[in-house]
Amino acid sequence: MNDDVLNELTAPGAPRARHAVLVAALLHLMSHYTMHRAHGRDQPCLKLASVIERHLTALARLPDADPVLRATCEQLSASWAGLVDSALPAPVPARRPLLERLLRPGPRKAEPAPTVA
């Protein structure tokens, strides 16, 4: 969700109908995520889970939304964020910088023993 939409939704006097649209969009996204998993795809859709988490965060930040809705969205947002974080690939270990590798080369290969004929 881009920031323009969030700013429009949080503007003073924003009609409650927009909140309903945001909730409907969120439910739509969640159903797609569930259907993706139900059709036997092993890997969760990380992008979709991230978008769901952002929608939940946006709903939790709406100042004039119902307090129960805000609290529920805040809790669910934390759960979805955990799901996204756990699905991210592990970071690749950093290689030594090039200059360091040039100045301090690694161990040399052992030279083969001479063969006697």
PyMOL commands that set and color helices and strands:
alter all, ss='L'
color gray80, all
select helices_A, chain A and resi 3-10+16-38+46-60+67-87+98-103
alter helices_A, ss='H'
color red, helices_A
deselect
rebuild
show_as cartoon
